[in-house]
Amino acid sequence: FSNWYLRQLTSELADDLDELRSASDFHAGESLAVLVHALRQGERVFERRERERIGGGG
């Protein structure tokens, strides 16, 4: 589920993510880790049964 969720999210937000990555204050290692962590927080919206139905668990 996690991989599916991140693929869907990054596909939908591609333009916004590109804008963030091209910002002068975006630092590849540190900023990327914070961004990925923030994006993953959205997974918590889905209940376990929904995650299993959509992507097989996780």
N, C-alpha and C positions, 0 to 999 in steps of 0.2 A: 504494500500500500504506500509506503513512504516514497519509494521511487516513482510510482505512478503519480502521486500527489505533487511531488516537486516538478515532474515533467509538465503536468498540466498547468501548474502555477507559473512556472517560468515561461511557458508558451504564451499564456494569457498576458503576462506582465513584461514581455520581452522588451518593448520600447522603454518602459520605465526603468527596467534593470540596466539597459544599455546607458541610459542617461545617468544613473547612479554611478556606474562603473567608470564613466568618463569624467566624473567630477574631480576637481583638483584635490579635494580632501579625501578621496577614496584611496586607501592603502591596500594593495592586493591581498596580503596575508591577513592582517587584522580586520579590516573592513569586510572582507569576504566571509570570514568566520562569523562575524556578527550578523551579517545579512542572511546567511544560510540558517543560523540559529533562529532568527526572527521569522523566516519563512516557514520553518518546521513547526513553529508554535501553532499554526493554523490546523495542523493535523488533530489537535486536541478537540476540535469542534465536533469531530466524527466519533460516534460511539463505536465500541468494539464490533458489534454486529454489522454496522455500516462498513467499517474498514475491511472486515472479512468478506462481505458481499462484493465490495468493489475491487479489492486487490489481494485477497487471500490472507489477511491477517495484519500483524504489526500494529 
